[in-house]
Amino acid sequence: MRRLAPDHKTIADYRRENGAAIIGACRAFVLFCRDQGLFKAQLVAIDGAKFRAAASTNRVLDKQRIAEEIEKIEKQIAQYLSGLDETDALEPAENKGAAANALSALKNRRAQLDRLLEHLDRDDRHLVVDGEPDSRPMGFGKGGKPPSYNVQIAVDADTGIIVHHDVTDEVNDQRMLHPMAKAAKETLGLDALTVVADTGYSSGNEAAACEADAITAYVPAKRSVNNQGTGDQFDRSSFAYNAEQDQFTCPADRILRRKGPVTRNAFNYVSQDCSGCDLKARCTQAERRWVSRHQHEDALERMSARVKENPGMMRKRRCSAEHPFGTIKRMMSGRFLTRGIKGTSTEMALSVLAFNLIRSTNLKALAR
Ligand code: SF4
């Protein structure tokens, strides 16, 4: 081998130069498992988890912070240029070289900031991560939102093998149910599929898209917050919807009719007359009460009704979808080492391939 040995960059270079092949190997192993009959393919559990990107929270910038830095850099460039003119004749040659380098570094940084601004405008975002613009600040609660990627997996619930995965920049799971379920259905080569996911995936659009693609989804409804007045006024659930007449009946037995076209995926309904109502103090501070209904509310209701009829589904989801993430997060220390969607997708494909190899080997060992 002529003393050939890996150095600190060997694995990183291999991963960078062979991204497509690594992703292909991960996919090929899933198809191999399918062809070997390893999947039960009766239920697929979908789940998502945030993985930290290789960038610190301090590198999250908005337009104002970028503008402030540009202003500072332009002042520094102007100072350097005027200083260079004055000292041109006096300074020794090596000092001039150092000044030119500093000037060039400032100009490079200025160009980088321009690219970040373009990124913000192009993707219509408020925040961008300096040095890792494919990632996005994600997370809940107080404190900073660290730059992260949202990793999605679809797991064969009976065997625990990952059927499909994806690295995305979606800040939540609301738009991921249908794409993940559809990809899993295609990989498994099925005409119809049953999937289960947690409340974060609850969405009328996704429920309707799943129904249209012969995917039966079990996703609990997101409990809505009562944001009427002080929070103790009637919320949406106090209004009964009549599908035949496409209208609501309020707690005082009066009618709310649909008004105008769909806006932000929902239709709005308004009471015809709230005058003289004894319940008005508990209903609205406006002249009339408005209620909205998602354009695919029927599909959403059918989806959450299935969960109510089969509460065991959520236990199955927990047992199957959360285990792979636990193992993969331990393998990767919960964060990516690579940057950009291309690098992180390769890194995740390696981890999923490793997980599936271990899982399928264990299954074979158990079956002996
Ligand atoms: S305020 Fe209007 S919508 Fe509310 S209960 Fe009374 S009549 Fe019905």
Residues whose N, C-alpha, C, O or C-beta is under 5 A from the ligand:
A	BS01	SF4	C250 P251 A252 R254 S271 D273 C274 C277 L279 K280 C283 R289
